Amino acid sequence: MALLGLWLCPAFAATQEQPPTLGQEGKDAPWVPTPQELVDTMLDMAGVTGEDLLIDLGAGDGRVVISAAHRGARAIGVELDPGLVELAKTNAAAAGVSALTEFVTADIFEFDFSSASVISMFLLPELTLRLRPTLFDLRPGTRILSNTWDMRGTETDPEARGWDPDQTIVLDPCPGFCTAHVWTVPTKVAGTWRLDDGRLLHLTQRFQQVAGRLESGGSATEIFGGRLDGTTLTFGANGVDHTAEVDQAAMRGTTGTGDNTNSWRAQRVP
């Protein structure tokens, strides 16, 4: 069933004294729905499939949850306003996706969303930044979607800066609120790692950006282009590309490209 036209369902209006209205004030922000074109773009960017559990923070009328369910994903909407929760449930039933959806009346700052593989949100900048530490600690590989607001922080607060989106798309023509951002939660690699040939890899990390040096026999080489995509680390050193899969205590990687590659391993130094 088409999603457009469901958002102020007559069946809901008939059972509520005051149905939700666009722009109504909430605890932390007014209710302004994400345009359907941007919802579809965001879900495409995250590659949402039936393997995912999507949790939408500030679910409003349920359109992100419903759209994810149409792709086969299980989806949960977290919304503080009880009227919007009832509206979202009605819209999900009308769209035929009640079996894949759930709507919870809760504060997003008190709800445990650690089980999600995809998080979506359309929150004011200060709320987005307030959530950032919790989002950064989600399971590596979790995708995070945001309408309009990113998690870079401010130019005047260096400690608040740094988590650039992995991808940004701006719709043109613009239906209003036209910017979609996506991040992939990176694993944590900061510290020292010992390669199986005895070299030491010293790493620092700022969200998905990685810097450091590769040390051997008392000399050290700075790495370049260090970056994390979930659990995959890539960097260059001594003019050679390195790629590794990382878990909490070990790396398993390759050096070089094409047919000219060598395997390597590293263990985290306590």
N, C-alpha and C positions, 0 to 999 in steps of 0.2 A: 504494500500500500504506500502511496506517495506520502512523504512526510509533511510537505507544505500544506497548510490549512488545518493542521491538527491542534495547533498550540493553544487555542481558546475554545476547546470542545464544548458544544452546547450541553452535553450530558454532565460535564463538570459544573457548568454555570448553574444548572438547574438544582444542584444539590448543595451549593455553597451560598452563604449570605453575601459575601464580598469576594468574588473571584480575583486572583492576582492581576495586577495591571503593570504594563511595561513601565520601567523606570521607578517602580515603587522602592522606597528605602528599606534596606535590610540592616542587620546588626553591624556589618562592616562595609557594605557597598550596596548600591541600588541594583535592581534586577534589570539587566540589558542582555537579551539573548544573542548568542553568536549567530551570524548569518549562516544559513545552511550551506552556501557555497564554501565558506571557510571551514565549517565542520568537515565537509567531505575532503577538502584539501589537507587538513590536519591528520585525518585518519589515513589518507594515502601516504603522507610523509612518514608516519609511524609504521606503515605496512600492517595495519590491524587485520587479523584473521580470526578464524574460529579457535585458534590455539591460545588466544589472549584472554586475560581478565583486565578490563578497563575500569578504572574508578575515576569518576568525574567529580571534582571538588567544586561545589557550588553549582549543582545540577540544573537549577532553574526549572524550565518546563520539560526537561528530559531529552532534548533533541540530540545531544552528543551520545548519551547512553543508547537511545533508540537507534541512531545511525550505526553505532558500533554493533549492536545486536543484529541489524540487517546484514552485517558482514559475517555473522556467525559467532561473534565474541560474546562471552559473558560480560555483563556490564552492571556496575553499581553506581548510582547517583547519590551523592551526599549533599544534603540541602537543609539549611536551618529553618526555613519558612515552611510550616506544615501545609499551608495552602498550595504552595508550589509543589510540594511532595505529592499531594493528592492530584494536582493537575498532571504531573509527570506520569503517575500511575495510570491515569485515564488515557493519556496520549499513548503510552506503551501498549495498553490493551487495544486501543483503536488501531494501532499499527501492527498488531498481531505478534508482539515480541515479549509478552509478559513472562513467558517461561525462561527467557534469557536475561531478564532485567530485575533489578531490585532498587528501591529508593528508600533511603534512610534519613530520618530527621535527626540531624546531629551537627555539631560544630566541627568544621574541618580541622581545627587545631586539637581536637580531642578524639578524632576518629583514627583508628589504626588502618592505614592503607598500604602496609608493607607487603601484602600478598599480591598487589597489582603487578602486571607486566607492562601496563600503560597507564599513565596518569594524565588527565586533561584538566585544564583550568582556564578561567577567564576572570582574573582577580585584579584588584588595584595594585599598583607597584609595591606599596609598602607591605601588602599581604603576601605577594609573591616572594619578596625578599625574606620575609619572616619565615616562610616555609622552606627556604632554600637549604638550610642545614639538614632538615629532615629528608628532603628529596635527595640530597647528595649521599645520604647514608642508606638509600634503598639498595636493593640487590643489583649488582652490576649487570648492565644490559637492559634495565628498565628504561622505557622510553617516556619522556615527559613532553607534553604538548601544552602550549600556551597561546591564547588569543591576545595579540597586541603587546603585552608586557613581557619583557625578557628578565633575566636574572643577572644582568651585568652590574647592577648597583649604580652608584653615582660617581661623577668625576671628582667630587670634593671629599669622598670617603674611600680612600684606597683599599681599606679592609673589606669594603662591600663590593668591590669590583672583581671581575674575573671569569664568571661562568658564562662564556659566550655561547649562543646557540650553535649547534652543529649544522643546522640549516634554517634558513628563513625564506619564506615565500610571501610576496605581497601581491594580492589579487589586483588585476587591472582588466576591465573596469571594476571600480570599488563599490560594493554594496553597503559600506559602512562597517568600520572595524575590519580591516582588510589584511592584517599581518598575522601570519602563522609561524611559530617557532617550534623547533624540536631539539631536544637534548637526549643523549644516551648516557645513563649513569655510568661513570667509569669506576673500575676497580681501584683500590688504593695501592700504590706502588712506592710511595716515598720511603726512603731508607737505603740500606746497603745490601747488595746481592752479590754472591760469590759464584762466578761462572765455573763450569767443570774443569776449565784449563787453569784455574787459579786467579784469573783477573777479577777485579772488584768493580761493580757497577754502582755508583752512588747517584741516587735519584732524588729530586725534589718535585713536588707536584702542586699545581694550581688548577683544581678541577680536572679537565681533560688535557691540559697542557703539562708537558714533562720536560725538565731540564736535568743536567747532571754531567757526570764525567766517567770515563772508562779508564781505570787505573791498572797499570801493569809494570812490575819491576821498578817502582819508584817514579815512573812518569805517568802523566795523565792526559787524556784527550777529551775535550768537551764534546758532548753529543749535540746533535742539531735536529730540529724538526720533530722533537719528541711529542707524541700524541697518543691518547687512549681512545678507543672506540669500544666501550664496554670492557671486556676482558682482553682485548687485543691491543698490544703496545707496539708502536712503530717508532723508530728513530734511526738516525744516521750517525756513524762514527768511523773515522779514518777513511772517509769517502765511500763507505759501503752501507747499504741499507740493512737494517735489522728488523725482524718481526717476531713477536713472541705472544703466546697465550699465557696468561697469568692467573694463578690462583693465589690464595693468601700466602703460601709459603714457597711456591716454585714457579719458575718460568720454563717454557719449552719453546725454543725459537729456531729460526733459520737466519742465515746471513747470506746476502747476495740475492740475485734474481735469476729467473729462468733455470737453465740447466746448470748454472754455476752457483750452486748453493751448498752451504754446510749447516749441519744441525748443531745446536748448542743447548745447554741447560744451565739453570742458575737456581740457587737456593737463597732464601732470605737469611741474612745474618741477624741473629737475635740482638 
